[in-house]
Structure formats: C-alpha cells, structure tokens
Amino acid sequence: MTHDADTAAARTVYVVDDDPAMRHSLAWLIGSLGLEVQGFASAEEFLRSLPHGRPGCLVTDVRMPGMSGLELLDTLAGAGSLLSVLVVTGHADVPMAVRALRAGAVDFIEKPFNDQLLLDRVNEALAKSQRAWEAAERKRHVRALLDRLTPRERQVAAMVVTGKPNKVIAAEINLSMKTVEVHRHNLMDKLEVASVSDLTRLLLEAEEPSPAAGGRGGKP
Amino acid sequence: MPPVLFLMRTIALAAALLSGAAALSAEPPVRVGVLAYRGEEHAAAVWEPTIRYLGGFFPGRGAEMVALDLAGMDAAVSNRAVDFILTNTGNYVDLEARYGVTRIATLQSARVASSGNAIGSAIVVRADRGDLRDLGDLKGRTVMAIDPDAFGGFQVAWGTLLAAGVDPFRDVKDLRFSGFPVDRVAFAVRDGVVDAGVLRACVLEELAAEGRIDAAAFRVLAPRTAPGFACAHSTDLYPDWPLARLAGTAEDLAKRAVVALLQMPAGHPAAQAGGYQGWTVPQDYQPVHALFRALRIGPYRYLRDISLVELAAEHWHWLALAALALMWWAAHSLRVEHLIKVRTAELQAANRDLLREMAERRRAEENARERQREIDHVARLSILGEMASNLAHELNQPLGAIANYARGCTRRLEAGIIHPDELAQASRAIADQADRAGGIIARIRNFVRKRAAQVEPVAINEAVRAAATLCADRARSAGIPVRLDLADGLPTVMADAVQIEQVVLNLVKNGLDAMDGRPPGDGIAVRTGLDADGRVAVTVADRGHGLDAQARARLFEPFFTTKPEGMGLGLSICRTIVESHGGHLWAEDNPGGGLAMRFVLPARQES
C-alpha cells in the first residue's frame, strides 16, 4: 500500500432518482453518516457530471424516464468506472436483480428498505470503491515506475524475476556481468524495490488486468 | 160447417131422438143414418127409396132415414142414435176404426163391374195443356178439388199425388176446394181458372152424358185402366159405399138388412133412384185404411200428432240441417259469449299488463341506471386493480421518503450533528410527503367510490391532471413519458369529474399498454383545447402499435380487446360516459405513428 491512496478517500455518495422526495430523503438519510451526498434527477444528468476516476457510491433507482438504472449501470461498467453501485427499486423482480448483479451492481435493494441495511451497504460500497480506486492508483503507480526503465533495464528485470543469476543473464544477452549488475541496481532503484520478491510482486501487479468498478472480491 | 151450427143441429137431433123414443114406447123404426154430402134434399131424393125398401124388411118397425153431414154422422154413431149407416167409403173406414161399425153390404155401381173397384179419382186438365203431361207437372200449378173430405173427389187423388211425389198441400201453387156441385171443378178447368181439377172417377163421363161439358175438352192425367171399370181415372180404385151396422145393432136386424139388400132385384126403383145396380157382399176396405194411413186422415189423424219421429224420419235432412243450424247457432252464441268474456278478460289483462309494464319499464330504467353505475364502478375498480402495483408503488414513494427523512433525523440527533434549520426542513418534507400519500389515497378512494353521478362545472385540465397522477407511476416504471399539453382558458364542461378522470385514465393506460415493449419515443401526449365547433377536446396520443381498420371498427364494442389479458370493457364504457355527457369519442391515427384517442365535450354555456 502506498500513502497516495489516502488523498482520495471514498466519501461521496451519488443518488439518482426521478422522484425528488425520494432523492432528497435518501440524501438526507445517507447524509446522516456524515458523507457527502449528491442528487441527480436522471441517469443522463448524472453521466454529464460524472466525476470520473474518483471513488464513491452510486445509489440509483431502476425505473426512470429516459435511461433506466440498469442502462446506467452498463454505461458505467463500459467506461471503467470505479464507483460501487447500489440498485434500489420498488419494482424488484428476480430477472431484474440478476441482470443488475451481472452488470456489476454491488447490491440490489428493494424498497421499502431497512435504513441500517442501506447505510451498511453504502459503507461497504464506499470501502469497495476505495479499494478499487487504490488498486487502480497502485497499478497506475507501478506503470509509472516501469515507464522509467530503459528497454535494457526492462529486459533485465524480466529475467531477474525468473530467478536467473546475473552471470546467466549476462551470457544470454551478451553483456558483461558488471553491466548487468549496474542495470539491476538501477532498475531496483527506479522501481523503488529492495528485494527480488518485491520486484516480482510489482511486475505481477503490472500484468494484472484493470480492476472493474463493481468487480467482486478484487482485492489487490 | 161452423161449430156452433153443428152443435145446435146435434142438440136438435138428440132432442128429436129422445122425444121419438118417448112417444113410441116399443118398436121404433129402424134408423138409418145417411151421409147427405149434398144436403138433405139431395140425400132424400137419392136414398129415401132405398130406406123405404129396407123398412119393408122390418115388420112393425119400418125404417127411417136420418140425413147427416159428416159431423152429424160422427155424433149419431157415437151416441148410437142410429142402427145403420149408409156413408161413403172414407167415412165408413173412419167410423169403423173409431166406433167399431161393421159393413154388411157394399153398393154395386151401375157403371162398374166390380163393387170392390168402384171409386177412384180422375185428375183432369184441359186437353190443350201440352205442358201438363203427368202428375209431377202439377208442382207449382193451381189445382181444384171438391172438398178436403171428399173421398173420390179428393182423398184418393191426394194419395196418388203423394205417391207420385207431389204433396197437394205443399207442392202445388194453389189448392182450392170448390164445394158442390162437382161441375164447378170441371168448369174451372175448362175455363182455365185452374190448371188441373180432381173429380171422382165417372163424374166427367156423367157430366158429358148430361151434356154439360164437352168430354173432348178434357184430358185425364196419368190415366189407368182397370178391368170392368169404364171411367177414365188416375188412381187406384176403392170399394163403393157400404151399408154398415153399429156395434150395438141387434144381430137379427143386421141379418134382415143384409137379406133385404142382397135380394134387391135389379131395376128396383130404389136402385134407380140411388143410381146403382144393387148390393153385394161387403168388400174389403183394407186398401182404404192403407190410403188413410198414408194420408194420416180419418182414424189415422193421430199419426199427424204423434208422428214427430216419422216426420223426423221423413224430413231428416231438413231436420238435420235445422239441428245443425241450431247447434251452430248455439255453439256460435256460446262461442260469441265466451269470446266476449275472453276478450273482456284479455282487455283487462292487457290493461293490467300495460300498467305493470309501465311500472316495470320505470323499474328497468332505474335498474339500467343502477347497472350503469355498477358497471362504471366496476370498470373503475378494474382499471385501478390492473394498476394496483403501480398505485402501491405510487404510495410507497412518499412513505419511503418519510421513512428516510425520519431516520435521517434520528441518526443525526443521535450523532449530535444536526442543525435546527436542517431538522425543520426535514420535518416539513415529512409533512409534505404525508400529504402527498394522503392525497393519493383520497384520489383512489374518490375514484373507486360507488356514487351517483354528480354533474357540475368541471375544469377539464384538472381532470386530466388527476388522471395523470393516478397513472404516473405506471408511466414512470414503464419508462414512458406522459406529457401534458393543456391549453389555458378553456371553458368548463358540465360533467361528472370522476367519470371524466376515468375516461382520461383509461385512455392513457391504453396508450401505455399499446407502447409496452416498444421504444418510448416522445411518449404519450395528453392535450386539451377547443375544437372548431367550440367544444372542449381532449386528445391522448401514443406511440404504440396503432390499430388496423378492422380493429378500429370494433374498438368500442364491449368485450373487444387487443390485449391478451384485457377485459375489453374500457373503451366501451368510455364511450358510454362521453356520450352520456353529450360528447363523442373516437380514434385517429397519431401523425408519426401510434393511435390518438380523442373526445369532445360541449362547453358549458357561461350565463
């Protein structure tokens, strides 16, 4: 974990509902957790001001004029959003729930709901979004580190993590032993790792696919 | 003879007999009653000699002639005032049957060989009457005879005519009786006064012999011949006059009389005076009985009185006809009476029915109104029932909001992070949402309440908004926008607000159903305005599947539906409601796709 993650704590909740009273009251309830809550009257309105790249929790109704909650879900997933989405509906049925969860919703909550349950879910969603955001941040950081390496250093690094000794590496790429050691030292410095195992973890992280916003169990 | 005169003569005769009996204590003269058919003088001239001759055979007594007419003859026999009678064949048969007189000799006519075949009738016409050929031709003619009681002069001919199918009392045009002398009949025929005449056979010949008529001027109808009978005749022949004794006449007297008569010598003055040849043994008078029986006269007169059965048998067809006519009449009368009763009853029943029908019709109309209310009510229940989950959700929105506000407050209070302004704001929101929920419930209750129509000025836009509220959730959940495009300043309409809401709600709901599973496009538009005729118009236009011509033609039929689970009553009821408000409801194509339902209501006249 890097300290950079703390700079973007996931504390914002977005509420999308076409019924103003429902929207306001949800905001009021969720706001009691001391979170920042923003309301939107439609999916389109929300997408227009979508705070990309920030962690947060989206609470959306399903049935709305214009874009529905599920369509919004799909759109967000396609855009690689890091938001955790809670679907809240008064018209719940099983196919809708299945579709919502497949589209990456964190949970599917039926109205009327228990306020504690909703708030717990909101907290969980925020935490999950936070993790996703952190994982994304870290990956972005690793990539930035890797970008510092020269092609030769990248080549050496790839061979180092396979456990090959410097002598073997030097022989395989026709470099002197000394040169390989210099590359190795430099890349460890650039990547800010102290050991081969740290280097290995870092390279593996860089290889992982981007964690989706709603991806379950995507622990970094 | 007038009855009074007859009575007087009878009494006089009886008195004479009594005085005579008193005067001559023993051996009074034998009394012979003689039929004086042409008066006493004539009778005396003809028969006095015979009686005198007869008296010669009753020594010490002699004989006395008593001239009698037919009634006198009857009375004398009945009273036994005479010992013998000398009378014509017919009268004899009558007396024989009624008083038991017995013939002891029969007159033998000069002209006739057989005394048994001595009396007949000749039915004569003028010789030149070619149209009268036989007895049947006498129907419808005029006929003359001597006297109804004359034997040869009528009764014999009567029998023959009857046998020939001509009843002289019925079938001839006119039957006249001339009375004596008999030549009147002959003259009447000759002079054409009558068409035919009845004469005793031989009278014609006698008159001719006397030179009083020309025999060639006459012709006898249906002439017959009989051996030994020289006169022209048309009938059977019967025995001549008999001499008869009464039942109480002494046997000795009778014998003497018989002997006297039978041994009367030919050419005896008495016979000459009587115009006969002599006397012979008594003849058989049975044929006369047969004749009289057929004629129902003399002793057989009673047949006339008791012959109803016979009459019936003889005239059964007329009787049957009469009976039929009677029965028909009776039946007809009964039927008419019955019919009158029936018709009267029917009329009364019809009156009652009419009254009942009127009452029933009033009741039926009331029932129909009641039923229409029921149907409207059921339709409203039905449409709300179909939207029940939507309405529940519609209610859940404010309730859920209330809960959220309240819990948010609680949590803030517990956390001690609440600001009084925020709390006030939240509690106001709570109250607003409670009002909202209450309003929805009130609207539903008002909508489904079973109620009589209340016609009042209605602002159409209000009704449209109310209906839109009821289906707002349905529209939202279907993702179909419902746009209200309401014109300002519309006149009010005289209507039942709830029914108009019902119509709009139904139309919007139908639009939502029609758009199910289709791209919402610009959704449903509800527009109000004025049409060209100044009527208030409401249009509900959808972007649904629209309707083909066939479906549109049947759109307002009850139970016609294009929806799988639809009842098919909605539009039918909508049209009924609109038309009961004096308006029209119809379907149009919505330009750009879908269907537009449109209705107009007359604007309220501002007074």
Interface residues (C-beta under 8 A of the other chain):
Chain A: D18 D19 A21 M22 H24 S25 L26 W28 L29 I30 G31 S32 L33 G34 R63 M64 P65 G66 S68 G90 H91 K111 P112 D115 L119
Chain B: S389 H393 N396 Q397 P398 L399 G400 A401 I402 A403 N404 Y405 R407 G408 C409 T410 R411 R412 A415 I417 A426 A429 D432 Q433 R436 A475 R476 S477 A478 G479 I480 P481 G523
